[in-house]
Amino acid sequence: MNDLLFSQFIGPKGENISLLQTFIEKILSEQKTWRADYSPEDISLYKKTEYNNTKLIEEFEKFLERSKKHFPFFHPRYAAQMAKDPSIPTILGYLTFMLSNPNNHAYEGGPVTTEMEMEVVELLLKMVGYKTGWGHLTSGGSLANMEALWAARDFYNKGTVYFSEVSHYSWKRICKILNIDSFKEISVDKNFRMNCDRLEDELKKNEAMMVMANLGSTGTGSVDDIEAILELKKKYQFHLHIDAAYGGFFRSILLDENYNQSLQKTPLSGHVEKQLLLLSESDSITIDPHKQGSVSYGAGAVLYKNEELRDIILNTAPYTYHKLDKPNIGMFSLEGSRSGATAAACYLTYKVIPPNNTGIGELLSHTIVASQKFYQMIEQSENYDNLNFPDLDINCFFRKSNKKNISEVNELTLAIYSVLSVETENPEFMLSKFVLAPEIAKTVLPEYENPKGESLITLRAVFMKHWYTMNDFYYLKKLIDVLELKAKH
């Protein structure tokens, strides 16, 4: 098995902690030398070598004790939300520059980390297939979405914004913040993909400014039919933004080390593979290194194919942006201060684990395989049904109801959730729940009765850790055993 799966992560049992310690000691040693050697003629302001740190020691012990109450995001038994271990390169890249605290709002705020950010962006542009374009890192996907819509609003000046009813909650909020009153949610099909027939119905009525397609919806990881949306784009002429915050990095599965399309067979479905390849046909993209890019939270990104969208939101200030011959990212971004350490974390991560099928793509192939394996296991269960076939690596399922009744499904499913979630103490596994509005439930499960008009409650497992395929799907089998046992009680 590829060493990459083990060597670049701390591991569920802390297997690589000693390696991390070695690197951290080197970082601290380099930091000490750098500070001591800088302007060597200066005297030290410290008059003694030791000071009273009683308060720090006392509070740090309390701090460590409190940290133990955190959920074990690093472990395969936690599958509730989009949380996993950051890679070791991420930790090292972030720590190295966090010690000097650069700010990538302007070149003079972080010259080295600004250059690193631009190199990361060039790599992301290459990964998504943009031949030209621009972009930058953000604190997350919501900020990236907001900036993209802000730029589109000011560039096009008119039209309606369309997105599916299972899109990230930020889209409605963003429209309100930007005073865009004309927005419309489009219904989805049984696979939680935007219904393109309904979309065209709306496009016939009102001119579109932007259509937002999901490449990995938050609830189910669904991937919209970008191919069909592109056909509508030819006909109705709108800006196509793809929210690939969760799913964008899956394109790395399809790319060889030169970022050309690989001929290797992949575990992706034909639908998903096709949409990933068409990512390059969009006008702008949101993509999050902190989700499937093996980087810690605080690292999103927005990418534009048309650089004019960058210029439309240009802003400046009299007290900064003085190095005009260098990149000043803050002049073209919604955010002002942005962590240079985050850019460094991304930079080192993709030097070690590149976003192609030799790096990130290798990791994500395992998450796809695990998700599809779990789907098959649920298909064979007498107690559970799948909600849908997963496009990526998020699985939704529910307790079977012999009566085909939503109320009974909810009651039985909630009984499982109550013992396998963060709401109980020391659960054997941690899952989340996905709640569907009655209208969507009727589309997905048309054969189920719902006389009370209830929302449908399902269980949700996020298999974004590559550990799930290991030891012959050890943790997936454990999870199925637990689920079946709980169903009998």
C-alpha positions as semicolon CSV with decimal commas, in nm:
position;residue;x (nm);y (nm);z (nm)
1;M;0,000;0,000;0,000
2;N;0,118;0,352;-0,082
3;D;0,323;0,504;0,202
4;L;0,147;0,836;0,133
5;L;-0,160;0,702;0,313
6;F;0,039;0,674;0,634
7;S;0,349;0,892;0,620
8;Q;0,190;1,237;0,594
9;F;-0,063;1,213;0,878
10;I;-0,042;1,187;1,256
11;G;-0,265;0,880;1,240
12;P;-0,574;0,773;1,437
13;K;-0,359;0,631;1,716
14;G;-0,094;0,904;1,703
15;E;0,142;0,676;1,514
16;N;0,347;0,963;1,363
17;I;0,368;1,192;1,665
18;S;0,742;1,130;1,708
19;L;0,801;1,236;1,345
20;L;0,600;1,552;1,402
21;Q;0,794;1,626;1,721
22;T;1,121;1,605;1,530
23;F;1,004;1,856;1,271
24;I;0,857;2,092;1,533
25;E;1,186;2,093;1,722
26;K;1,362;2,186;1,398
27;I;1,115;2,471;1,337
28;L;1,174;2,609;1,688
29;S;1,550;2,574;1,651
30;E;1,542;2,766;1,320
31;Q;1,322;3,031;1,478
32;K;1,563;3,074;1,769
33;T;1,862;3,105;1,535
34;W;1,685;3,352;1,306
35;R;1,589;3,580;1,595
36;A;1,928;3,560;1,763
37;D;2,115;3,634;1,440
38;Y;1,897;3,919;1,322
39;S;2,084;4,249;1,371
40;P;2,353;4,077;1,582
41;E;2,493;4,404;1,716
42;D;2,170;4,464;1,912
43;I;2,161;4,389;2,283
44;S;1,901;4,164;2,442
45;L;1,621;4,339;2,628
46;Y;1,580;4,037;2,854
47;K;1,789;4,080;3,172
48;K;1,766;3,719;3,290
49;T;1,713;3,378;3,133
50;E;1,415;3,266;3,344
51;Y;1,096;3,445;3,442
52;N;0,798;3,356;3,655
53;N;0,566;3,152;3,432
54;T;0,348;3,007;3,708
55;K;0,029;3,150;3,557
56;L;0,109;3,020;3,209
57;I;0,189;2,673;3,344
58;E;-0,128;2,665;3,549
59;E;-0,357;2,787;3,271
60;F;-0,194;2,569;3,009
61;E;-0,262;2,258;3,218
62;K;-0,628;2,361;3,243
63;F;-0,629;2,432;2,872
64;L;-0,496;2,084;2,788
65;E;-0,748;1,924;3,016
66;R;-1,029;2,115;2,848
67;S;-0,901;2,013;2,503
68;K;-0,970;1,648;2,589
69;K;-1,343;1,721;2,569
70;H;-1,311;1,793;2,197
71;F;-1,465;1,544;1,956
72;P;-1,215;1,294;1,803
73;F;-1,224;1,435;1,450
74;F;-0,901;1,247;1,377
75;H;-1,056;0,903;1,426
76;P;-1,257;0,687;1,181
77;R;-1,522;0,638;1,450
78;Y;-1,611;1,004;1,397
79;A;-1,803;1,030;1,069
80;A;-2,057;1,299;1,159
81;Q;-1,928;1,608;0,978
82;M;-1,662;1,729;0,735
83;A;-1,375;1,698;0,982
84;K;-1,049;1,506;0,963
85;D;-0,680;1,528;1,048
86;P;-0,483;1,800;0,870
87;S;-0,171;1,660;0,708
88;I;0,171;1,688;0,873
89;P;0,294;1,931;0,602
90;T;-0,003;2,154;0,684
91;I;0,086;2,163;1,052
92;L;0,452;2,235;0,978
93;G;0,381;2,501;0,715
94;Y;0,133;2,679;0,940
95;L;0,350;2,666;1,254
96;T;0,662;2,788;1,074
97;F;0,498;3,112;0,963
98;M;0,249;3,151;1,246
99;L;0,553;3,227;1,465
100;S;0,617;3,544;1,263
101;N;0,246;3,615;1,193
102;P;0,240;3,738;0,830
103;N;-0,072;3,904;0,687
104;N;-0,136;3,847;0,317
105;H;-0,356;4,153;0,269
106;A;-0,059;4,328;0,106
107;Y;0,279;4,218;-0,020
108;E;0,465;4,404;0,254
109;G;0,249;4,225;0,513
110;G;0,380;3,887;0,405
111;P;0,616;3,884;0,109
112;V;0,713;3,518;0,129
113;T;0,365;3,391;0,209
114;T;0,206;3,613;-0,058
115;E;0,432;3,453;-0,317
116;M;0,342;3,112;-0,175
117;E;-0,027;3,196;-0,204
118;M;0,011;3,294;-0,567
119;E;0,188;2,965;-0,638
120;V;-0,091;2,773;-0,463
121;V;-0,351;2,959;-0,669
122;E;-0,164;2,881;-0,993
123;L;-0,171;2,515;-0,892
124;L;-0,544;2,528;-0,815
125;L;-0,611;2,695;-1,151
126;K;-0,419;2,415;-1,318
127;M;-0,606;2,150;-1,119
128;V;-0,952;2,281;-1,213
129;G;-0,847;2,319;-1,577
130;Y;-0,849;2,698;-1,615
131;K;-0,598;2,803;-1,884
132;T;-0,619;3,165;-1,770
133;G;-0,755;3,331;-1,461
134;W;-0,687;3,458;-1,115
135;G;-0,787;3,382;-0,758
136;H;-0,684;3,387;-0,397
137;L;-0,730;3,206;-0,069
138;T;-1,014;3,297;0,164
139;S;-1,109;3,204;0,518
140;G;-1,366;2,961;0,382
141;G;-1,619;2,873;0,117
142;S;-1,889;3,115;0,231
143;L;-1,654;3,413;0,187
144;A;-1,546;3,278;-0,151
145;N;-1,910;3,243;-0,259
146;M;-1,989;3,594;-0,143
147;E;-1,697;3,749;-0,326
148;A;-1,781;3,565;-0,649
149;L;-2,142;3,685;-0,636
150;W;-2,032;4,038;-0,543
151;A;-1,803;4,050;-0,846
152;A;-2,073;3,906;-1,074
153;R;-2,335;4,151;-0,943
154;D;-2,117;4,453;-1,014
155;F;-1,996;4,317;-1,348
156;Y;-2,334;4,222;-1,499
157;N;-2,557;4,466;-1,304
158;K;-2,881;4,276;-1,358
159;G;-3,050;3,938;-1,359
160;T;-3,163;3,661;-1,123
161;V;-2,941;3,424;-0,926
162;Y;-3,040;3,057;-0,943
163;F;-2,925;2,770;-0,720
164;S;-3,074;2,440;-0,608
165;E;-3,280;2,391;-0,294
166;V;-3,005;2,174;-0,137
167;S;-2,731;2,434;-0,187
168;H;-2,525;2,560;0,105
169;Y;-2,725;2,780;0,341
170;S;-2,484;3,067;0,276
171;W;-2,630;3,138;-0,069
172;K;-2,961;3,281;0,053
173;R;-2,777;3,474;0,323
174;I;-2,528;3,613;0,071
175;C;-2,805;3,732;-0,161
176;K;-2,960;3,922;0,128
177;I;-2,627;4,074;0,234
178;L;-2,561;4,189;-0,124
179;N;-2,916;4,326;-0,161
180;I;-2,993;4,082;-0,440
181;D;-3,368;4,037;-0,411
182;S;-3,402;3,838;-0,730
183;F;-3,288;3,488;-0,643
184;K;-3,462;3,155;-0,687
185;E;-3,411;2,806;-0,546
186;I;-3,457;2,528;-0,803
187;S;-3,600;2,191;-0,703
188;V;-3,383;1,879;-0,715
189;D;-3,431;1,528;-0,851
190;K;-3,410;1,203;-0,655
191;N;-3,029;1,222;-0,664
192;F;-3,031;1,571;-0,507
193;R;-2,910;1,726;-0,832
194;M;-3,061;2,044;-0,968
195;N;-3,362;1,970;-1,188
196;C;-3,248;2,127;-1,515
197;D;-3,597;2,118;-1,666
198;R;-3,723;2,332;-1,377
199;L;-3,418;2,556;-1,417
200;E;-3,500;2,615;-1,784
201;D;-3,860;2,691;-1,693
202;E;-3,729;2,974;-1,474
203;L;-3,472;3,091;-1,729
204;K;-3,752;3,137;-1,982
205;K;-3,931;3,370;-1,740
206;N;-3,646;3,583;-1,606
207;E;-3,303;3,684;-1,731
208;A;-3,027;3,511;-1,532
209;M;-2,724;3,683;-1,389
210;M;-2,573;3,370;-1,233
211;V;-2,651;3,002;-1,209
212;M;-2,472;2,830;-0,922
213;A;-2,408;2,458;-0,962
214;N;-2,304;2,228;-0,679
215;L;-2,007;2,001;-0,709
216;G;-2,055;1,830;-0,374
217;S;-2,359;1,961;-0,187
218;T;-2,318;1,987;0,189
219;G;-2,590;1,741;0,282
220;T;-2,537;1,451;0,045
221;G;-2,229;1,545;-0,160
222;S;-2,445;1,554;-0,473
223;V;-2,295;1,674;-0,802
224;D;-2,520;1,876;-1,031
225;D;-2,544;1,801;-1,402
226;I;-2,294;2,062;-1,517
227;E;-2,308;1,925;-1,872
228;A;-2,679;2,006;-1,897
229;I;-2,632;2,344;-1,727
230;L;-2,363;2,435;-1,981
231;E;-2,610;2,363;-2,262
232;L;-2,851;2,606;-2,097
233;K;-2,568;2,858;-2,062
234;K;-2,521;2,856;-2,441
235;K;-2,889;2,928;-2,482
236;Y;-2,949;3,181;-2,204
237;Q;-2,607;3,343;-2,151
238;F;-2,541;3,353;-1,776
239;H;-2,242;3,344;-1,543
240;L;-2,181;2,988;-1,424
241;H;-2,035;2,964;-1,075
242;I;-1,958;2,621;-0,934
243;D;-1,957;2,574;-0,560
244;A;-1,692;2,303;-0,546
245;A;-1,595;2,379;-0,187
246;Y;-1,635;2,014;-0,097
247;G;-1,598;1,833;-0,427
248;G;-1,345;2,030;-0,630
249;F;-1,038;1,840;-0,517
250;F;-1,188;1,514;-0,647
251;R;-1,076;1,635;-0,991
252;S;-0,723;1,546;-0,876
253;I;-0,820;1,178;-0,914
254;L;-0,839;1,234;-1,291
255;L;-0,503;1,410;-1,333
256;D;-0,154;1,269;-1,381
257;E;0,156;1,430;-1,231
258;N;0,165;1,682;-1,518
259;Y;-0,202;1,777;-1,458
260;N;-0,314;1,619;-1,782
261;Q;-0,610;1,384;-1,787
262;S;-0,492;1,043;-1,674
263;L;-0,586;0,723;-1,854
264;Q;-0,599;0,528;-1,527
265;K;-0,930;0,373;-1,426
266;T;-1,090;0,557;-1,133
267;P;-1,357;0,463;-0,877
268;L;-1,566;0,767;-0,973
269;S;-1,905;0,716;-1,138
270;G;-1,937;0,815;-1,502
271;H;-2,161;1,108;-1,406
272;V;-1,918;1,250;-1,152
273;E;-1,614;1,201;-1,373
274;K;-1,781;1,390;-1,657
275;Q;-1,883;1,683;-1,435
276;L;-1,535;1,708;-1,282
277;L;-1,382;1,735;-1,627
278;L;-1,633;2,011;-1,714
279;L;-1,529;2,216;-1,411
280;S;-1,297;2,402;-1,647
281;E;-1,596;2,534;-1,845
282;S;-1,729;2,742;-1,555
283;D;-1,673;3,116;-1,507
284;S;-1,580;3,105;-1,139
285;I;-1,528;2,841;-0,870
286;T;-1,528;2,810;-0,493
287;I;-1,293;2,539;-0,369
288;D;-1,179;2,462;-0,014
289;P;-0,834;2,323;0,065
290;H;-0,961;2,280;0,422
291;K;-1,217;2,018;0,319
292;Q;-1,074;1,761;0,078
293;G;-0,736;1,928;0,029
294;S;-0,578;1,786;0,351
295;V;-0,535;2,136;0,500
296;S;-0,668;2,262;0,835
297;Y;-0,973;2,487;0,857
298;G;-0,938;2,849;0,756
299;A;-0,840;2,775;0,394
300;G;-1,096;2,836;0,121
301;A;-1,036;2,978;-0,226
302;V;-1,216;3,163;-0,504
303;L;-1,104;3,127;-0,867
304;Y;-1,204;3,341;-1,167
305;K;-1,156;3,250;-1,531
306;N;-1,212;3,612;-1,642
307;E;-0,962;3,846;-1,473
308;E;-1,198;4,141;-1,533
309;L;-1,398;4,010;-1,238
310;R;-1,094;4,080;-1,022
311;D;-1,072;4,440;-1,136
312;I;-1,440;4,510;-1,077
313;I;-1,392;4,482;-0,699
314;L;-1,061;4,672;-0,686
315;N;-1,011;4,874;-0,368
316;T;-0,710;5,043;-0,212
317;A;-0,601;5,239;0,094
318;P;-0,348;5,521;0,158
319;Y;-0,165;5,332;0,435
320;T;-0,085;5,007;0,255
321;Y;-0,030;4,843;-0,087
322;H;0,292;5,040;-0,142
323;K;0,479;4,766;-0,332
324;L;0,282;4,811;-0,653
325;D;0,518;4,596;-0,857
326;K;0,424;4,297;-0,638
327;P;0,094;4,115;-0,581
328;N;-0,130;4,290;-0,328
329;I;-0,413;4,043;-0,289
330;G;-0,617;4,257;-0,051
331;M;-0,681;4,510;-0,328
332;F;-0,897;4,251;-0,504
333;S;-1,060;4,061;-0,219
334;L;-1,354;4,095;0,014
335;E;-1,141;4,017;0,318
336;G;-0,870;4,250;0,442
337;S;-0,638;4,075;0,684
338;R;-0,574;3,713;0,585
339;S;-0,341;3,462;0,745
340;G;-0,009;3,418;0,565
341;A;0,044;3,104;0,771
342;T;-0,258;2,944;0,601
343;A;-0,104;3,012;0,260
344;A;0,222;2,856;0,381
345;A;0,030;2,551;0,503
346;C;-0,130;2,505;0,161
347;Y;0,201;2,562;-0,015
348;L;0,397;2,299;0,180
349;T;0,107;2,053;0,168
350;Y;0,086;2,061;-0,211
351;K;0,462;2,041;-0,250
352;V;0,448;1,712;-0,058
353;I;0,098;1,588;-0,151
354;P;0,023;1,740;-0,494
355;P;-0,339;1,775;-0,612
356;N;-0,312;1,505;-0,876
357;N;-0,347;1,127;-0,873
358;T;-0,007;1,079;-0,710
359;G;-0,114;1,281;-0,404
360;I;-0,453;1,419;-0,305
361;G;-0,619;1,213;-0,578
362;E;-0,477;0,893;-0,431
363;L;-0,622;0,980;-0,090
364;L;-0,963;1,071;-0,230
365;S;-0,985;0,753;-0,437
366;H;-0,993;0,568;-0,106
367;T;-1,277;0,780;0,030
368;I;-1,484;0,711;-0,285
369;V;-1,420;0,337;-0,259
370;A;-1,515;0,339;0,110
371;S;-1,838;0,529;0,043
372;Q;-1,942;0,290;-0,233
373;K;-1,856;-0,009;-0,015
374;F;-2,075;0,124;0,265
375;Y;-2,359;0,179;0,017
376;Q;-2,334;-0,189;-0,081
377;M;-2,335;-0,294;0,284
378;I;-2,653;-0,097;0,352
379;E;-2,812;-0,246;0,040
380;Q;-2,762;-0,590;0,195
381;S;-2,905;-0,489;0,532
382;E;-3,247;-0,603;0,653
383;N;-3,276;-0,301;0,881
384;Y;-3,159;-0,002;0,674
385;D;-3,217;0,155;0,334
386;N;-2,996;0,393;0,137
387;L;-3,139;0,735;0,062
388;N;-2,943;0,764;-0,264
389;F;-2,625;0,645;-0,432
390;P;-2,340;0,873;-0,321
391;D;-2,181;1,092;-0,587
392;L;-1,877;1,149;-0,364
393;D;-1,812;1,018;-0,011
394;I;-2,117;1,123;0,192
395;N;-2,372;0,850;0,263
396;C;-2,729;0,903;0,382
397;F;-2,945;0,612;0,499
398;F;-3,239;0,541;0,728
399;R;-3,419;0,267;0,919
400;K;-3,649;0,059;0,707
401;S;-4,022;0,096;0,753
402;N;-4,237;-0,201;0,660
403;K;-4,533;0,035;0,641
404;K;-4,348;0,269;0,402
405;N;-4,437;0,550;0,638
406;I;-4,227;0,865;0,703
407;S;-4,336;0,892;1,068
408;E;-4,217;0,539;1,138
409;V;-3,890;0,600;0,953
410;N;-3,827;0,909;1,164
411;E;-3,904;0,736;1,491
412;L;-3,678;0,438;1,415
413;T;-3,398;0,651;1,270
414;L;-3,395;0,895;1,561
415;A;-3,361;0,602;1,800
416;I;-3,034;0,509;1,624
417;Y;-2,917;0,870;1,607
418;S;-2,972;0,915;1,980
419;V;-2,709;0,650;2,059
420;L;-2,468;0,708;1,766
421;S;-2,413;1,082;1,767
422;V;-2,253;1,367;1,961
423;E;-2,575;1,389;2,161
424;T;-2,486;1,083;2,368
425;E;-2,188;1,018;2,595
426;N;-1,913;0,794;2,457
427;P;-2,093;0,667;2,145
428;E;-1,931;0,377;1,960
429;F;-1,951;0,582;1,639
430;M;-2,057;0,940;1,572
431;L;-2,294;1,006;1,282
432;S;-2,500;1,312;1,192
433;K;-2,852;1,345;1,058
434;F;-2,978;1,488;0,732
435;V;-3,329;1,633;0,742
436;L;-3,528;1,667;0,419
437;A;-3,823;1,900;0,372
438;P;-4,148;1,713;0,294
439;E;-4,141;1,825;-0,070
440;I;-3,790;1,686;-0,124
441;A;-3,878;1,369;0,067
442;K;-4,169;1,313;-0,172
443;T;-3,934;1,344;-0,471
444;V;-3,673;1,107;-0,328
445;L;-3,911;0,852;-0,170
446;P;-4,237;0,885;-0,368
447;E;-4,363;0,546;-0,249
448;Y;-4,361;0,649;0,120
449;E;-4,675;0,778;0,290
450;N;-4,650;1,108;0,475
451;P;-5,000;1,205;0,595
452;K;-4,863;1,443;0,860
453;G;-4,643;1,628;0,610
454;E;-4,330;1,563;0,816
455;S;-3,971;1,627;0,721
456;L;-3,775;1,307;0,661
457;I;-3,491;1,232;0,904
458;T;-3,199;1,022;0,782
459;L;-2,859;0,926;0,917
460;R;-2,554;1,078;0,751
461;A;-2,196;0,951;0,742
462;V;-1,907;1,153;0,598
463;F;-1,634;0,910;0,489
464;M;-1,375;1,175;0,403
465;K;-1,094;0,999;0,591
466;H;-0,890;0,766;0,375
467;W;-0,855;0,525;0,666
468;Y;-1,191;0,358;0,595
469;T;-1,059;0,127;0,321
470;M;-0,774;-0,006;0,533
471;N;-0,750;-0,354;0,683
472;D;-1,026;-0,475;0,454
473;F;-1,269;-0,196;0,550
474;Y;-1,217;-0,263;0,920
475;Y;-1,404;0,043;1,051
476;L;-1,688;0,016;0,800
477;K;-1,753;-0,341;0,910
478;K;-1,741;-0,232;1,274
479;L;-1,993;0,045;1,200
480;I;-2,230;-0,195;1,022
481;D;-2,207;-0,440;1,315
482;V;-2,297;-0,162;1,558
483;L;-2,583;-0,036;1,340
484;E;-2,733;-0,383;1,307
485;L;-2,702;-0,444;1,681
486;K;-2,868;-0,113;1,768
487;A;-3,152;-0,189;1,526
488;K;-3,241;-0,501;1,724
489;H;-3,278;-0,315;2,055
